[in-house]
């Protein structure tokens, strides 16, 4: 039996979130620099001022994006884990059902043979000719 993880959020998820935030941050800084370059370069200090004034909006947006991205990733992983477990459970149930069906079939065949033999012995005891063929076994009629 497989063990379930205790937490939804793993180290892999944290690494992915950090990498995503870093990439978004670099793109944000490059975007601000390009904007200042196109709008008219007023020096590095102007870039820092622009970064300072727009960083709260960037942080909210980046965090919302990361939460959404990681949430979807976690949900898809959990769904795949459930799907694999469900498939295994169905296979086990099917196998058990087949085994139970074989056992039930054997029991029914035994009962049919026992009933036939009881009729044969009763006819033999009464001296009556018994010409009923035995029940089918494995799909073949025995004579």
C-alpha positions as CSV (number, residue, x, y, z in Angstrom):
1,X,0.0,0.0,0.0
2,X,1.4,3.4,-0.9
3,X,1.8,6.1,1.7
4,X,0.1,9.4,1.1
5,X,2.0,12.7,1.5
6,X,1.1,14.7,4.5
7,X,1.2,18.1,2.9
8,X,-0.1,19.4,-0.4
9,X,2.8,21.8,-0.8
10,X,6.2,20.1,-1.3
11,X,9.8,21.2,-1.6
12,X,9.4,20.8,-5.3
13,X,6.5,23.2,-5.3
14,X,8.5,25.7,-3.2
15,X,11.4,25.5,-5.6
16,X,9.1,26.0,-8.6
17,X,7.5,29.0,-6.9
18,X,10.9,30.6,-6.2
19,X,12.1,30.0,-9.7
20,X,8.9,31.4,-11.2
21,X,9.1,34.5,-8.9
22,X,12.7,35.1,-9.9
23,X,12.0,34.8,-13.6
24,X,9.0,37.2,-13.3
25,X,11.1,39.6,-11.2
26,X,13.9,39.7,-13.8
27,X,11.4,40.2,-16.6
28,X,9.8,43.0,-14.5
29,X,13.2,44.8,-14.0
30,X,14.1,44.4,-17.7
31,X,10.7,45.7,-18.7
32,X,11.1,48.8,-16.5
33,X,14.6,49.4,-17.8
34,X,13.3,49.1,-21.4
35,X,10.4,51.4,-20.6
36,X,12.8,54.1,-19.2
37,X,15.1,53.7,-22.2
38,X,12.3,54.2,-24.7
39,X,10.6,57.0,-22.6
40,X,13.9,58.9,-22.3
41,X,16.7,57.7,-20.0
42,X,17.0,59.9,-17.0
43,X,19.5,57.8,-15.2
44,X,19.6,54.8,-12.9
45,X,17.9,56.7,-10.1
46,X,14.8,57.1,-12.2
47,X,14.7,53.4,-12.8
48,X,14.9,52.7,-9.0
49,X,12.1,55.2,-8.4
50,X,9.9,53.5,-11.0
51,X,10.7,50.1,-9.6
52,X,9.9,51.3,-6.1
53,X,6.5,52.8,-7.1
54,X,5.4,49.8,-9.1
55,X,6.7,46.9,-7.1
56,X,3.6,46.5,-4.8
57,X,1.5,45.9,-7.9
58,X,4.1,43.6,-9.3
59,X,4.3,41.6,-6.1
60,X,0.5,41.2,-5.9
61,X,0.3,40.1,-9.5
62,X,3.3,37.7,-9.3
63,X,2.0,36.1,-6.1
64,X,-1.5,35.6,-7.5
65,X,0.0,34.1,-10.7
66,X,2.2,31.7,-8.7
67,X,-0.6,30.6,-6.3
68,X,-2.8,29.9,-9.3
69,X,0.0,28.1,-11.2
70,X,1.1,26.0,-8.2
71,X,-2.6,25.3,-7.2
72,X,-3.4,23.9,-10.7
73,X,-0.2,21.8,-10.6
74,X,-1.0,20.4,-7.2
75,X,-4.6,19.6,-8.3
76,X,-3.4,17.9,-11.5
77,X,-0.9,15.8,-9.5
78,X,-3.6,14.8,-6.9
79,X,-6.0,13.9,-9.8
80,X,-3.4,11.7,-11.4
81,X,-2.6,10.0,-8.1
82,X,-6.3,9.4,-7.6
83,X,-6.7,8.1,-11.2
84,X,-3.8,5.6,-10.8
85,X,-5.2,4.4,-7.4
86,X,-8.7,4.1,-8.9
87,X,-7.4,2.1,-11.8
88,X,-5.5,-0.2,-9.5
89,X,-8.6,-0.7,-7.3
90,X,-10.7,-1.5,-10.4
91,X,-8.2,-4.0,-11.5
92,X,-8.1,-5.7,-8.1
93,X,-11.9,-5.7,-7.9
94,X,-12.1,-7.2,-11.4
95,X,-9.6,-9.9,-10.6
96,X,-11.4,-10.7,-7.3
97,X,-14.7,-10.8,-9.3
98,X,-13.3,-13.2,-11.8
99,X,-11.9,-15.4,-9.1
100,X,-15.3,-15.4,-7.3
101,X,-17.0,-16.1,-10.6
102,X,-14.8,-19.1,-11.2
103,X,-15.5,-20.5,-7.7
104,X,-19.2,-19.9,-8.2
105,X,-19.1,-21.7,-11.5
106,X,-17.2,-24.6,-10.0
107,X,-19.8,-24.8,-7.3
108,X,-22.7,-24.7,-9.8
109,X,-21.1,-27.4,-11.9
110,X,-20.5,-29.6,-8.9
111,X,-24.2,-29.1,-7.8
112,X,-25.4,-30.1,-11.3
113,X,-23.2,-33.2,-11.4
114,X,-24.3,-34.1,-7.9
115,X,-28.0,-33.7,-8.8
116,X,-27.5,-35.8,-12.0
117,X,-25.7,-38.5,-10.0
118,X,-28.5,-38.5,-7.4
119,X,-31.1,-39.0,-10.2
120,X,-28.9,-41.8,-11.7
121,X,-28.5,-43.6,-8.4
122,X,-32.3,-43.3,-7.7
123,X,-33.2,-44.7,-11.1
124,X,-30.6,-47.5,-10.7
125,X,-32.0,-48.4,-7.2
126,X,-35.5,-48.6,-8.7
127,X,-34.2,-50.6,-11.7
128,X,-35.3,-48.0,-14.2
129,X,-33.2,-47.4,-17.3
130,X,-31.3,-44.1,-16.9
131,X,-30.1,-42.7,-20.2
132,X,-29.8,-39.0,-19.3
133,X,-26.4,-37.7,-20.3
134,X,-24.2,-36.1,-17.6
135,X,-24.2,-32.3,-17.3
136,X,-21.8,-30.4,-19.6
137,X,-18.3,-30.0,-18.3
138,X,-16.1,-27.3,-19.8
139,X,-18.7,-26.9,-22.5
140,X,-18.4,-30.5,-23.7
141,X,-21.2,-33.1,-23.3
142,X,-19.9,-36.4,-21.9
143,X,-21.7,-39.6,-22.8
